[in-house]
């Protein structure tokens, strides 16, 4: 993921030349708007993946595991004692 951010950063810092009405980035054949759209597309996904890695690194945290909470127990956040409850 660091490579993608590095590529986007390089694209943003490349010298820009005027071509017709859209600004073209020299040597890449991309417009400035395409680079901006790519950044907007990639950056939120990077943040989600980063947060997943931070969460999984915590002790006792497993990926894609269902946690069953016993009926009537209030040992977890936001308990609703009227219904059976599970967390993913």
Order of alpha helices (4+ residues) and beta strands (2+ residues): alpha-beta-beta-beta-alpha-beta-beta
